[in-house]
Amino acid sequence: MLVALPVTGHCCSHIQSSNSSMECGIEGNGVLPSSENLRQWSQWQLLDSILPTGGFAHSFGLEAAIQARVVSGPEDLKTYLIHVLENTGSLLLPFVYTATMLPNMETYSRINKVLDATLTNEVSRKASVSQGSALLRIAAAIFSEAPSLKRMRDTLLSNGSVSFHHAPVFGLVCGVLGIDSGTSQRAYIFITMRDVISAATRLNLVGPLGASVLQHQIAHVAENIVKKWIDRPVEDACQTCPLLDTVQGCHSYLFSRLFCS
């Protein structure tokens, strides 16, 4: 037989107090979470694939490479991925680094124009602008504790700036949120690796388990690439694998395609 136990006033007040603490973001001991802990949550959210920045709509030229017979199997995929990461490190990490170290509108506007002039490949340029615009819009809406993101976006839009490239925007968001430059640069290499491997899975080059194994195998290569290109100024930005840029530029000529780039 079930017996209904009375709920005492003390218990109710304890539950209400707990709920109130949770709503206010206060820990059980009455102390607010440290800024470092909150910064880590923001960092993880930036890397989460659920963040709708449109990264999974792009294959970084992999789809065009498959149809051009540059990539035809798992071994080719591994080589291609390493080259993509090398290109990302040499060309884009300097923009991520500069924007992270100086997260202000003047610096961002300057390096964004430099990158816009540097990306002569129309396909990669459009992909960069598409993802950058989405990231800045989403970050301004999500991270309400950093109102400067929304102010900068509104100011840039009012000035007629519409080319929000992904690498400078990523660095800008990391800088405003207080994420250190080393972490922001590693994070940028990680999301590039994640998106290429995800595209390879959907293109049936590798299965889900094989993709996870590949990601783990490439991790030490990615770390070496970061160490090679970390903390470089924008003036050092360059392409180390121009063939990939050429292949990606052919994407718009594909008769049928799954990805935008």
C-alpha positions, 0 to 999 in steps of 0.5 A: 500500500502506498502512503502519501508523505506530507511535504513540510514547509521546510522542504518546500522552502528548500526546493524553492531556494534551490530552484531560485539559485539555479535560475540565478546561476548560483552554485549550492554554496551561494557562490557565483561560478568563476569567469574561467569556468563560464569561459570554458562553457562558451569555448565548448559551445563555439566548437559544438557542431549544433552551432548553426554557422553552416560549416557542414554545408561546405566540404573544403573542396573535397567533393570537387577533389573526389570528382576530379579523382584527386581523392578516391579512398581513405588514404587519399582522404588522409593526405587531403585532410593534412593538406587542408589543415596545412593551408588553413594554418598558413593562410588563416591562423594569422587572421585568427591570432590577430583578431583574438589579440586585438578584438576591436572594430578597427583591427577587425575591419583592417584584417577582414579587408586584407583577407577579402583581397587575399582569397582570389578563389570565388568559391572559398571566398563565398564560403568564408563570408557565408560562415563568418556572417552566420557566426557573427550573427549567432554569437551576437545573439547568444553571448549576451554577456558580450554586448560589444559583439552586437554593437560591432556587428550593427556598426559594420552593417550600417557602414555597408560592410557585408563581407564578414570572413570566418577566420577574423570573425572567429578570432574576434569572438574568441577575443571578446569572450576572453579565450586565449590566442593559443586555444582559439587557434587550435580550436579553428584547426579543430573545427576545420578538421571536424567539418572535412571529416564530416563531409567525407562521411556524407560522401561515403569515403569513410564510415562514422567509426573510421572517421573517428579513428582518422580524427584521432590519428590526425590530431598529432599532425594538427598539433604540429601544424598549429605549433608551426604557424601559431602566433603569426602576423597577418603579413605572414599569411600564405598558401602552402598547397595551391593545388587545393585552392585550384580544385576547390575553385572547380566546385561551381562547375560540377554538374551535381553537388551535395555541398556549397563548396 
